[in-house]
Amino acid sequence: MSRTKIGLIVLLIIMVIIQFVKPARNQSVQASTGGIASVINVPENVQAILQNSCYDCHSNNTRYPWYATLQPGAWWMAWHIEEGKAELNFDEFGNYSKRRQLSKLKAIQGSIEDKSMPLPSYTFIHRAANLSKTDRNLLKDWIEISKDEISK
């Protein structure tokens, strides 16, 4: 057998073995008591945008697509979710200090303006998560109102 065939067989065996090493899923069974809606009025249309474009990485509940069961993609996805939740977790937003809440709203606003969120790697596969100009404007207007609401 050639070295190439042996290398491919070894790679195949490794790929099969890693399928059994799965990261923990980001799916909470507890209802969130510190969600963003506990401190700020979140209209239904804004909530729908946030859930569709943000919550998979920035909440305690991710909607997992079929490919999330395949390694190493599931590890990559778990890492993205961990990073996203560390930066901002909408389900924990109410537990942040007022100063941090304002800071996070400003950061969201900046991400909307520079179009850095949702991540291109996410919207490449989840086309519906792309924010339209109308969505961006609606979110920016809501953030301005919410910043005033928190500052009171």
trRosetta pair geometry for C-beta under 8 A, 3 or more apart (Angstrom, degrees):
i j d omega theta_ij theta_ji phi_ij phi_ji
1 5 4.8 -111 -177 82 98 130
1 6 5.6 114 121 -54 118 91
2 5 4.9 98 58 7 79 100
2 6 7.1 -145 98 -2 43 88
3 6 5.6 -56 -146 40 34 111
3 7 6.0 38 154 -22 67 107
4 7 5.7 -55 -148 37 29 113
4 8 6.4 27 155 -17 64 106
5 8 5.8 -55 -147 37 31 110
5 9 6.3 31 154 -19 65 106
6 9 5.7 -55 -148 36 31 111
6 10 6.3 31 154 -18 65 106
7 10 5.8 -55 -147 37 30 111
7 11 6.3 31 154 -18 64 107
8 11 5.6 -52 -145 38 32 113
8 12 6.3 36 154 -21 64 105
9 12 5.6 -52 -148 35 31 113
9 13 6.4 32 153 -20 64 104
10 13 5.7 -53 -149 35 31 112
10 14 6.4 32 152 -18 65 105
11 14 5.7 -54 -148 37 31 112
11 15 6.3 32 154 -20 65 106
12 15 5.7 -54 -146 36 31 112
12 16 6.5 30 154 -19 64 104
13 16 5.8 -55 -150 35 31 110
13 17 6.3 30 153 -19 65 107
14 17 5.7 -56 -146 37 31 110
14 18 6.3 25 160 -17 67 107
15 18 6.2 -54 -143 36 27 106
15 19 7.1 43 152 -35 57 98
15 71 7.7 177 -158 86 61 94
16 19 5.9 -48 -166 11 35 118
17 20 6.4 -60 -175 25 44 108
17 21 7.7 26 140 -9 70 105
18 21 5.5 -57 -155 36 55 108
18 71 4.4 -134 131 107 102 145
18 72 6.6 -23 144 -71 145 77
19 70 7.1 -36 -118 -137 93 53
19 71 5.4 -156 -93 22 45 111
21 71 6.7 60 67 -89 82 159
22 69 7.5 -23 -119 -147 124 63
22 71 7.4 -124 -94 -61 60 111
22 74 6.3 -33 -142 122 75 153
23 74 5.8 -175 25 138 103 98
23 75 5.6 136 -34 -103 126 57
23 77 7.9 -174 54 74 140 82
23 78 3.7 -49 118 -67 162 166
24 78 7.2 110 56 -139 59 130
25 62 7.2 -139 -176 55 79 109
25 64 6.8 -62 -139 -47 112 144
26 60 6.6 -146 176 -169 87 39
26 61 6.8 176 130 -116 81 16
26 62 4.2 63 77 -1 111 115
26 78 7.5 164 -29 -128 104 70
26 81 4.9 -133 -29 164 154 148
26 85 7.4 -165 -137 -45 137 142
27 60 7.7 99 -139 145 15 70
27 61 5.5 57 -127 -128 57 70
27 62 6.6 -92 -65 41 75 71
27 64 7.9 -65 -53 -18 120 114
28 32 7.4 84 91 -63 147 86
28 60 4.0 6 -8 144 132 120
28 61 5.8 -91 31 -64 83 85
28 91 7.4 150 27 169 151 166
32 35 4.2 87 117 -51 126 102
32 38 8.0 -133 128 -25 92 125
32 59 8.0 -75 -61 -164 154 97
32 60 6.4 158 -78 30 114 130
32 91 4.1 -116 -116 -156 146 95
32 92 7.7 -107 -151 -59 115 47
33 38 6.8 69 164 -84 46 157
33 94 7.4 -110 124 76 55 140
34 38 6.0 -103 -145 43 26 150
34 91 6.8 73 78 152 80 54
34 92 5.2 21 101 -139 125 40
34 93 6.7 170 143 54 83 47
34 94 3.7 -154 -167 65 63 100
34 95 4.0 3 -160 -33 151 95
35 38 5.2 114 63 -11 66 100
35 90 6.4 22 -152 143 78 75
35 91 5.2 -33 -96 -131 79 48
35 92 7.9 2 -90 -30 38 19
35 93 6.4 26 -177 39 32 99
35 94 5.9 23 58 -9 25 118
36 39 6.7 -78 -165 46 41 91
36 40 5.7 -33 168 43 82 109
36 42 6.0 76 110 -54 105 139
36 50 7.8 -100 50 179 151 166
36 90 4.8 -49 -20 -163 119 82
36 91 7.9 -57 -14 -70 77 22
36 93 4.0 25 -82 58 74 151
36 94 6.7 -163 -90 -43 22 82
37 40 6.9 -81 -112 68 29 65
37 41 7.7 37 -143 -134 69 23
37 42 4.6 -85 -94 23 87 120
37 47 7.3 19 -72 -97 123 121
38 93 7.9 155 44 80 94 89
38 94 3.9 -2 73 -88 118 154
39 93 6.7 -133 35 120 123 95
39 94 4.5 166 -23 -114 111 82
39 101 6.8 -90 116 -127 150 154
39 150 7.1 44 149 -101 112 92
40 93 7.8 -52 13 129 113 134
40 101 7.9 169 -42 -177 120 129
40 146 4.6 25 -152 -138 136 108
40 149 5.7 114 -127 94 81 141
40 150 6.8 -31 -83 -58 105 95
41 145 7.9 -58 65 128 106 120
41 146 7.6 -150 52 -96 68 84
41 149 6.8 -148 16 -121 92 163
42 46 5.4 -127 -169 89 75 116
42 47 4.9 94 139 -67 113 94
42 50 7.4 -44 -164 10 131 147
42 142 7.7 59 -130 -174 60 133
43 46 4.8 87 60 11 82 104
43 47 6.9 -147 95 -8 39 90
43 142 7.0 -124 23 -111 106 124
44 47 5.5 -55 -143 38 31 114
44 48 6.3 36 156 -24 65 103
45 48 5.7 -48 -149 31 31 115
45 49 6.8 32 152 -17 61 102
45 138 6.6 -84 124 -179 116 148
46 49 5.7 -54 -154 35 35 111
46 50 6.3 34 151 -17 68 107
46 138 6.4 -157 -89 144 81 107
46 139 6.6 130 -135 -99 94 64
46 142 4.8 106 -106 -100 146 167
47 50 5.7 -56 -146 39 32 111
47 51 6.1 30 157 -18 67 108
48 51 5.9 -55 -144 38 28 109
48 52 6.1 21 159 -14 63 113
49 52 6.0 -64 -144 42 26 106
49 53 5.8 -17 172 17 66 118
49 54 7.8 46 129 0 67 106
49 131 7.2 61 -166 -117 114 95
49 135 5.2 157 -129 -151 133 106
49 138 6.9 152 -26 90 159 126
49 139 6.3 -126 113 -67 150 107
50 53 6.8 -76 -129 54 18 84
50 54 4.8 -46 -161 42 61 125
50 55 6.1 78 140 -43 75 95
50 90 6.5 123 169 -109 128 160
51 54 7.3 -31 -58 52 10 79
51 55 4.7 -7 -132 -1 47 140
52 55 7.7 57 2 21 18 102
52 128 6.4 -89 -177 130 117 99
52 129 5.9 -170 145 -108 78 65
53 117 7.9 106 150 147 106 85
53 118 5.1 -136 -177 -36 87 125
53 129 4.4 134 -114 -164 67 78
53 130 7.6 -131 -114 24 116 6
53 131 5.8 56 -132 -65 164 90
53 135 7.5 105 -19 167 155 146
54 57 7.0 -90 -176 53 47 84
54 58 4.9 -38 165 44 89 127
54 59 7.6 94 119 -26 80 101
54 90 6.8 92 121 -35 120 136
54 117 7.3 42 -104 161 91 120
54 118 6.7 -143 -83 -80 55 100
55 58 6.1 -86 -112 66 28 76
55 59 4.0 -3 -157 0 81 135
55 61 6.9 -6 161 74 111 80
55 62 7.7 -179 131 -101 74 50
55 90 6.3 -66 -105 38 80 140
56 59 7.5 19 -34 34 10 98
56 62 4.8 69 -158 -138 64 81
56 63 5.8 -70 -101 35 100 78
56 81 7.4 -92 145 -102 67 99
56 122 7.4 159 76 -151 133 130
56 126 7.7 -175 6 -55 161 171
56 129 7.9 -56 12 -105 130 144
57 62 7.3 56 -68 -105 36 111
57 80 5.9 -68 -120 139 119 93
57 81 5.3 -135 -129 -110 63 56
57 83 7.8 -23 -173 75 113 77
57 84 3.2 -43 159 141 99 180
57 85 7.1 -137 164 -40 57 69
57 118 7.8 136 22 -138 130 97
57 119 7.8 59 -15 4 166 116
57 122 7.1 -83 -27 -92 133 149
58 84 5.0 -103 -68 159 67 108
58 85 6.4 165 -127 -86 39 52
58 87 7.5 -64 -109 76 100 92
58 88 5.0 -3 -144 97 119 90
58 89 6.0 -163 -176 -109 63 36
58 90 5.4 74 129 -14 96 94
59 62 7.4 160 70 -64 86 59
59 85 7.6 -101 29 -100 10 96
59 89 6.4 119 -109 -162 30 70
59 90 4.9 -33 -87 51 90 101
59 91 4.8 95 -154 -23 75 107
60 85 7.6 84 -81 -123 55 131
60 89 6.9 55 -48 -169 78 116
60 91 4.3 -68 -1 52 103 164
60 92 7.7 103 -44 -34 109 91
61 91 7.5 107 3 -57 85 145
62 81 5.8 -48 -67 -116 147 139
64 68 4.0 -107 -167 57 100 158
64 69 7.7 90 155 -45 127 76
64 77 7.9 99 -128 142 89 152
65 68 5.5 121 59 -18 61 101
65 125 7.4 -126 14 147 168 129
66 69 6.8 -53 177 16 48 106
67 70 5.4 -48 -165 26 63 115
67 73 5.7 -43 152 117 98 156
68 73 7.0 -119 -113 118 34 104
68 74 5.3 90 -180 -106 56 86
68 77 5.6 -77 -126 63 91 168
69 74 6.3 30 -125 -70 10 133
70 73 5.1 33 88 39 88 118
70 74 6.3 160 69 -27 36 98
71 74 5.5 -55 -85 33 61 103
71 75 6.1 50 -138 -14 86 103
72 75 4.9 -45 -169 36 74 118
72 76 6.2 78 134 -25 83 98
73 76 5.5 -55 -149 36 36 113
73 77 6.2 35 153 -19 68 106
74 77 5.5 -52 -145 38 33 113
74 78 6.2 37 153 -22 65 104
75 78 5.6 -52 -146 35 31 112
75 79 6.4 34 153 -21 63 104
76 79 5.8 -53 -153 33 30 113
76 80 6.6 32 149 -19 63 104
77 80 5.6 -52 -151 34 34 112
77 81 6.4 33 153 -18 66 105
78 81 5.7 -54 -147 37 32 111
78 82 6.3 35 153 -21 65 106
79 82 5.7 -54 -147 36 30 113
79 83 6.3 29 155 -16 64 108
80 83 5.8 -58 -149 40 29 110
80 84 6.1 29 154 -20 65 110
80 119 7.5 -106 -153 25 126 159
80 121 7.8 -134 -106 92 147 129
80 122 7.7 161 170 -70 150 106
81 84 5.6 -55 -144 38 30 113
81 85 6.2 25 160 -15 65 108
82 85 6.1 -58 -145 39 26 106
82 86 6.4 28 155 -22 62 108
83 86 5.7 -56 -149 33 29 113
83 87 6.5 23 155 -16 63 108
84 87 5.9 -62 -153 37 30 107
84 88 7.1 -52 174 54 65 74
85 88 7.5 -98 -139 77 25 35
85 89 4.6 39 -154 -83 75 105
87 107 8.0 -144 169 141 102 151
88 93 7.6 24 -171 -86 83 95
88 104 5.4 131 -114 -150 111 117
88 107 7.2 -167 -61 91 132 131
88 108 7.3 114 -129 -68 169 98
89 92 4.1 35 93 27 117 108
89 93 6.8 -154 92 -46 59 67
90 93 5.4 -12 -148 -26 38 121
92 95 5.0 -53 -176 38 75 118
92 96 7.0 91 129 -38 82 87
93 96 5.8 -42 -162 9 41 116
93 101 6.5 87 -179 -117 86 94
93 104 7.0 -144 -129 92 97 158
96 100 4.0 -120 179 93 111 119
96 101 4.9 146 94 -60 119 76
96 104 6.7 19 139 -8 175 138
97 100 4.6 91 53 9 80 101
97 101 7.0 -139 94 -8 41 86
98 101 5.5 -51 -147 34 33 115
98 102 6.5 33 155 -17 65 103
98 150 5.6 160 -154 174 89 100
98 151 7.8 128 174 -94 119 36
99 102 6.0 -55 -154 36 29 109
99 103 6.4 30 149 -19 63 109
100 103 5.3 -52 -145 38 36 116
100 104 6.2 37 155 -21 67 104
101 104 5.8 -55 -148 36 29 109
101 105 6.5 29 153 -18 63 105
101 150 5.3 -158 109 -140 126 149
102 105 5.7 -54 -148 36 32 111
102 106 6.4 32 154 -17 65 105
102 147 6.0 80 -132 -136 85 85
102 150 5.6 -170 -70 104 85 141
102 151 6.9 74 -93 -70 129 84
103 106 5.8 -56 -151 37 30 111
103 107 6.3 31 150 -20 64 107
104 107 5.4 -52 -146 37 34 114
104 108 6.4 39 152 -22 66 101
105 108 5.6 -49 -148 33 33 113
105 109 6.4 37 151 -21 63 104
105 143 5.1 157 -176 -156 99 97
105 146 5.8 -160 -126 100 144 117
105 147 5.4 -175 112 -76 149 88
105 150 7.3 -175 -9 9 149 149
106 109 5.5 -52 -150 35 33 116
106 110 6.4 35 151 -19 65 104
106 143 8.0 140 -79 172 33 127
106 147 7.5 75 -61 -100 78 129
107 110 5.6 -51 -148 36 33 112
107 111 6.3 33 153 -19 65 106
108 111 5.7 -56 -149 38 31 111
108 112 6.4 33 152 -21 65 105
108 117 7.6 -76 -141 63 60 148
108 139 7.4 -115 147 165 111 118
108 143 6.2 -166 89 -104 113 136
109 112 5.7 -54 -150 33 30 111
109 113 6.4 26 154 -16 64 108
109 139 8.0 -176 -102 130 60 95
109 140 6.1 90 -134 -122 89 76
109 143 4.9 178 -74 127 103 162
110 113 5.7 -57 -146 38 31 109
110 114 6.1 3 165 4 69 109
110 116 7.9 -5 126 30 79 121
111 114 6.5 -63 -133 51 26 91
111 115 7.9 116 167 -70 52 2
111 116 4.9 -92 -143 64 74 95
111 117 3.9 17 165 15 125 117
112 115 7.4 18 -179 -78 28 44
112 117 7.0 -48 -67 64 50 97
112 131 7.0 -82 -137 113 86 167
112 136 5.1 152 -180 -145 105 87
112 139 5.5 -164 -110 96 154 129
112 140 5.9 -161 106 -66 147 90
112 143 7.9 -166 14 -14 147 148
113 136 7.8 126 -80 -173 41 119
113 140 7.4 84 -64 -96 87 125
115 131 7.8 -152 -127 57 79 114
116 119 7.7 -3 163 -96 61 55
118 122 4.8 -90 158 80 113 131
118 123 5.3 130 90 -48 111 101
118 126 7.7 -53 125 79 155 119
118 129 5.1 -26 36 144 162 117
118 130 7.4 -113 46 -94 112 37
118 131 7.2 141 5 -21 88 98
119 122 4.4 91 65 4 88 104
119 123 7.0 -176 88 -1 46 85
120 123 5.8 -60 -136 46 34 102
120 124 6.0 53 158 -40 66 99
121 124 5.8 -37 -147 14 27 121
121 125 7.8 7 159 1 53 100
122 125 6.8 -76 -169 44 32 92
122 126 5.6 -27 162 36 74 115
122 129 6.1 -63 133 91 104 154
123 126 5.9 -73 -115 72 35 76
123 127 6.6 74 -178 -110 71 33
123 129 5.2 -132 -101 80 77 100
123 130 4.8 90 -152 -72 129 79
126 129 4.1 38 120 -2 112 121
127 130 6.1 -25 -175 -6 50 112
131 135 4.2 -135 -161 94 80 128
131 136 5.1 100 142 -59 122 83
131 139 7.3 -41 -149 1 138 140
132 135 4.6 103 48 3 73 101
132 136 7.0 -135 95 -4 41 86
133 136 5.6 -52 -148 36 32 113
133 137 6.3 31 154 -17 65 107
134 137 5.9 -57 -147 39 29 109
134 138 6.2 31 154 -20 65 108
135 138 5.7 -57 -147 37 29 112
135 139 6.3 26 156 -16 65 108
136 139 5.9 -57 -148 39 28 109
136 140 6.3 27 155 -19 64 108
137 140 5.7 -53 -143 37 31 111
137 141 6.3 31 157 -18 65 106
138 141 6.0 -56 -149 37 28 109
138 142 6.3 27 153 -17 63 110
139 142 5.6 -56 -145 39 31 112
139 143 6.2 34 155 -23 66 105
140 143 5.7 -51 -147 33 30 112
140 144 6.7 34 154 -21 62 102
141 144 5.8 -52 -154 31 32 112
141 145 6.7 28 151 -13 64 106
142 145 5.8 -57 -152 40 34 110
142 146 6.0 32 152 -20 68 111
143 146 5.4 -57 -142 41 32 112
143 147 6.2 39 157 -26 66 101
144 147 5.9 -48 -148 29 28 111
144 148 6.9 26 152 -13 59 104
145 148 5.9 -59 -159 37 33 111
145 149 6.3 36 146 -24 67 109
146 149 5.1 -50 -144 34 37 118
146 150 6.3 34 157 -17 68 103
147 150 6.0 -54 -147 37 30 107
147 151 6.2 30 154 -22 63 112
148 151 5.7 -59 -144 36 29 113
148 152 7.0 46 155 -39 61 94
149 152 6.3 -44 -166 5 29 114
